[in-house]
Amino acid sequence: MNRTKIKRRVGKYEVGRTIGEGTFAKVKFARNSETGENVAIKILDKDKVLKHKMAEQIKREIATMKLIRHPHVVQLYEVMGSKTKIFIVLEFVTGGELFDKIVNHGRMREEEARKYFQQLIHTVDYCHSRGVYHRDLKPENLLLDASGDLKVSDFGLSALSQQVRDDGLLHTTCGTPNYVAPEVLNDRGYDGATADLWSCGVILFVLLAGYLPFDDSNLMNLYNKISAAEFTCPPWISFGAMKLITRILDPNPTTRITVAEILEDEWFKKDYKPPVFNEIEDANLDDVEAVFKDSEEYHVTEKREDQPTSMNAFELISMSQGLNLGNLFDEQGFKRETRFTSKCPANEIISKIEEAAKPLGFDVSKKNYKMRLQNLKAGRKGNLNVATEVFQVAPSLHMVEVRKAKGDTLEFHKFYKNLSTCLNEVVWKTEQDMEEKK
């Protein structure tokens, strides 16, 4: 049997497709070649980290995260460094994002929303008690494992978008505005714990209501609504839940409800079973130190091959729940990525996407079998940025992933609809598709 040719290796990990992207980091799917275990690798640019004077903070937070083993926190396994990059190896979580449930099935029943909120509060409380604050809790960071339980990602790694200044308080200009506490937006410095709780309140509202408490296409109006905590609970939310949300979404951080008070709240306490788990006493932190030592002996080796990344059947199945190769070009809720298959050669697919994107006002940059499309005109959330990559599934079959890297999700959907019309002849259609079209 031919072994899959891997485009890139980092130490013992075989690195595959990109599964996420942020300001400072990219997250890639990878497999531990010794154990066969799937992991996610967050890749940071060393220069950016040093330029923003974040090395000490990241080192401290990574070390703390290695000590945290909580059932609802994505586990950090190890850290590696090369000459130019830092690799953070994390648990790979397979159940998708919590908010996809709302996109696909609408708002949650109160019992279900309460279960997730209880898991979230226990997690936040546990991490806070160890001096770790998230500071950027938002839908993308709330994942589900195979059992449908919550897994919070990026705990302790949000230093990548925030900094502590001389006043000892945190300052940020990043974060998803809809989930961010008023004191964070005012940028007069804030306490990570109370700011995290505000975000938890917004999350609870969304789970129960099915929409955001604060939303406005005009950023100034949005800031004003958040600062005044101007929101209305829909009539189907029970009085107990409404009372709790109102106490969390208090614009004054000094009078906002605390975790200790939430744990005593009647609505919250119903059917509450805190998770039972073993804490680890001692974790090896040598790798964390080594990453920041600029010495060749500590560097991990990286190898690359210039060809589309091959993908075996197992990866294909694991990358998407119910990925149906025939079910192409349908808009699935508010997904930030979509895929299609093609029997065309990889180079031809790349040229066709480029031909289709340019008339839509996109600037195209290419590297190997990846492309970055950037809309020259700014949209609602800045310039729409789309990343595409071609994977080889079989000698004559490719899979193309189209992913929103930056910008507004609805604008991405509109772009994808236009793109799909232009790429009609590239897409592989099964006999079943042909039948359905007749």
N, C-alpha and C positions, 0 to 999 in steps of 0.2 A: 504494500500500500504506500502511495507517495505521501510523504509528510508535507503538510501545508507549508509553503514558503512564506515566511513572515517578513513583513516590510521592515520591522524594527525590533530590536532586542535591547532591554535595559537590565543588565545583570542577569538574574535567572528568570526575568519576566519577558514573555513574548507580548509585544504591544500591538494592539489592533486599532479599531476605529475611535474617533473622537465622540464622546458621549455628553460633553458639556463644555461650556466656555465662559470665562469671566474676565474682568479687567486685567488681572495679573496672572491668571492661570488657565490651563486647558486640562480637561479630565479625559483620560483614555481608558478604554476597556483593555484588560491584559490578563494573561494567564501565567500562573506560577508553573514553570516547566518541570519543577521537581515534584510538586504535589498534584498538579492538574487543577488547582483551585482558581476560580475566576476572581479577579480583583479589579479595582478601579485605581488608576494612578493619576494623581494631580501633579501636573508639571508646572513649576514656577521658573521664571527667568531670574537667575541670580543677580544680574546687573540691576534689574528693576527693584528687586528686594533691597539691595544695598543702596541704590540711589535714593530710595524713599526712606532710608534709615530704619528699615523694619526688621533687620536681621535678629536683633536681641529679642524683640517682641515675638517674632515667629518662632525662634528657638525655644523661648519660654513656653509658648502656647502648645507647640508640638510636643514638648516634653510632658506637659500636663495631660494632653490628650492621650499620650501613651499610657498614662496611669489610670485613665477612665475606662472602665469596662461596664457600660450600662446597657441593658437590653434594648433601649430605645435610642441609642446613639450609634451612628455609623462608626465602626471600629477603625482605629488607625494602627496598622500593623508595623510598618517600619518606614524609615526615611533614608534616601540615598542621595548622593550628589555627584554630578559630573563637573567638568571645568566651567560649564555655563549654566547648568540647570540644577534644580532641586526636585526630587521625585518623592512624593508622599504616597505611600501604598495604603489604600483603604479597602474596607469590606465592599463587595459589589452587591448592591441591593436590587432585587429583581421585580418587585411588585409595582413599579411605576410611582408617579407622584400622587399624593393624597388628593390633590385638587382635581386630578383627572376624573375621580369618582363623581365630583360635583358637575364637571363639564359633561360627562356622559350620562349621569343618572339624576341630575338636579340636586337640590338641597337634601341634607341628611335628616333622618329621624332623630329626635332629641337623644334617644338612648345611644345611638351610634356616635353622634357628635360628641356626647359627654365622654364616651370611652376614649376617643382620640384626644380630647382636651385633657382628660385625666393623665393620659400617657405623656402628653406634652408638658404639663405642669410638673409632673414628677421628674422628668428629664431636666427641665430648666432649673428646678430647685436643687437637684443633685449636682449639676455642673456649677451653679452659682456657689454652692457650699464649698467647692474646690477652687474658687476664684476664677472660674472660666465663664465668660459671657459670650452670647452669640452675636448680638448687636445687629443681626441682619436676618431675622426670622421672616421667611416669606415662602410662598407656595413651592418654589423650586427646591427649597431645603427640606421639605417634608415628604419623605419617601415612605413606601410600604414594603415590608418584607414578604416572603412567599406565604406567610400565615396571615397576611393582612394587618399586621401590627405596625405601629409607627416607628420610623427610623429617622432621626433628625441628623442631617448632614451639615458639614462645615462648622460644627461647634468648635470654638477655639481657633478656627482658621479665618475668622472674619477680620483679623488683624490685617488681612490683605486689602481691606477697603477702609479701614479706620486707623487712626493714630492717637496716642496719648500725647498731649502737649505739656508744656511746663507747668500748667495749673493742675496736673494730675488727673484731669478729666478727659473723656474721649471726645474726639471731634471727627465729623464725617461730612462728606458731601455726597456720598454714594448711598446705596440702599434703594429699595423700591419705595417711592414716596407714599403709596397707599397704605403701607404697613408700618411706616416710621412714626415714632412718637414726636409730639410737638416740640419737646425740648431738644431733640436731635436736629430738627429742621431749623430751629432758631440759632443753632451753632454757638451757643454760649457755654458749651460743655455739658456733659450729662453723665448720669450714673447708669452703667451697663445693665444693672439688675432691673431697675424700674422701667427702662426703655424696652427690655426684653418682654416684660409683662404686658406692656401696651400692645406689642405685636401679637402676643398670645390672644389678647382680647379681640383684635381685628380678625384673627384666624377663627376664633369661636363664632364671631358674628357671621363670617362667610359660610362656615359649615352649616349653621342653622338657617341662614337667610337665602343662601345660594347666590349672593351678590355682595359687593363691597360696601362697607358703611360710609366710606369717604371716597367719592369719585368725581372727577371733573376733568375735561380735556384741557382746560386752562390751568396751568400749574399754580398760578397765584391764587386762584379760587380754591384749588385743592388744599393748598397750605393754610388758607384762612379757615376752611371747614375743619381741618385737623386741629388747628390751634384753638378753635372754639369748641371742639368735640361736637360738631354739628351733624348729628345723624338721627335717624328714626328707625326704631325696631318694627319689623313687620308684625301684623296681628297674630300670626301663627306661633310666634315665639312665646313660650310660657313666661309667667310673671317672674318666677325664680331665676330663669336664665337671663331675662331682661335686666333684672336688678343687678346680677353679677356682672354682666357686660358693661352696664353703666358705671359700676364701681371701678372696673378695670380701665375703661376709656375715660379716665379723669385727666383733663389736660394739665393739672397741677401734679407733678411727680411726687411732691411731698405728702399729698393727701391720697394719692392713688393706693388702691388696695395692695397688700403685700402677699407673698406666697403663703405665709403662715395663716393669714386671714382667709385666703381662698380655700385652703385645706379644711377650714372650719365651716365653710359655706354649705348650707343645707342642700342646695341644688347640686353642687359639686360632689358632696359626700355620698350621694345615692349610688349604691352598688360599687363603691370604690375599693379596688383591691390593688394596693401598691405592689409592684413587681418584686419578687424575691430573687436575689442574685448574689453571687460571691464577688466581693471586691478584691482587686489584686493588691498585694502588699508591696511588691517590688517589681518594677519593670526595668529592663536594661535600656539605659539612655545613651549608651556609647555612640550609636548611630547618629543621634541628634547632634552631638558634639562634632563628630567627624564631618558631617555635611558642611559645616561652616568653617572647617579648617581648609585652607587653600593648598592642600598638598596632594600630589599625584597619587600617593599610596592609598588615599581614601576614596579616590574617584571610581565610580562604577563605569563599566564599559558600555558604549552604545554602538550598535551595528545597524546599518540600513541597507535596503535593496531598492533600486529604482524600478518598480513595477507596481501594478495595482495590488493592494493587499489582498491576499487570498483569504477566503472564508470557508470554513468547512460547515457541514450541515448542522453540527452541534451549535456553533456560534450563531448561525442563521436563526435557529430556533430560540436560542437564549436571548437574542437581542430584541425580540419583540414578542409580546404575548399575542398569539394567534396571527402572526405575520402571514398574510395570504398573498402569495405572489401574483395571483390573478386580480386581486382587488385593488386596482390601481387608480390613482388620481381621485380618490374621494376624500372630501374634507372631513377629518375626524375631529369633531369638537374644536378645542382651542390648542391642538397639538402644535408644538414648536418645531416638529420635524416630520418628514414623510419620506417614503421610499418608493422606487419603482425598479422593475427589472428590464433588461434590454439584451437582445442578441447581437447588437452592433459591437464592433471593436471599440475598446476604451477610448482611443484617440478621436474616433468619430463622435462618440457621445459628448466628449469635452467640447469639440468644435460646434456641435449642434446647440449645446446649452449656451455657449458664448454668442452664437448667432441670434438665439432667441432673446438673451438678456439685454444685449446692447440697445435694440430699439425701445426697450422698456425703460431706458434711462439709467442703466447700470454700468458701472466701471468694472472691468473684469481683470483679476490677477490670477495667474495659474502657477502651480508648482507641483511637479510630478502629476499625480492623478487627483489632485485637490484643486478646487477653485474657490475664490472669494469674490462675491458679487456685492458691490456697494452702490446703493442708490445715491446719485449725485444731489438729489433734491431731499432736504430734510423732511421727515414726516412728523407724526404726533409725538414720537419718543426718539427724536433724532433721526439720523440716516439709517435706513433699513440695510442690514448687513446679512448676506446669506452665504452659508458655507456649503459646498457640495463635495462629495467624494465618491469615486468609483471603486467598487470592490469586485474581485473576481470570484464567482460562486462555482463556476465550472469552466472548462476550457472555452466554451462558446457562449457563456452566460454571465452577464455582469449585473450587479445590483448598484443602484445609485441612491445615495442618501442626500436629501436636500434639507438643510437645517437652518433655522433662524439663529444667527449669532448675536445680533443686536437689533433693537428697534421694536416696533409694535407688532404684536402677533396677528392682529386682523389685517394689517398691511401685508404681512408675510403671506397670509392666505390668499389675498387678492393677487399678489404677485405670482403665487404658485398656480392659481387658476389660469392666468395668462400664459405662464410658462408651459403648462401642461397642454394647452391648445397648440402651441408651436412645436411641441416635441412628439406629436401624435405618432409619426412614423418610426420614432426611435424606440418606443415602448413595445415590449414583448407582450402580445396578447395571446391568451390560451384559447383553445377551441371553445371552451365554455363562455369566455367573454364574447367571442364572435357570435355564438348562438344568441346570447342575451341581447346583442345589438340588433339582431334581425327583427 
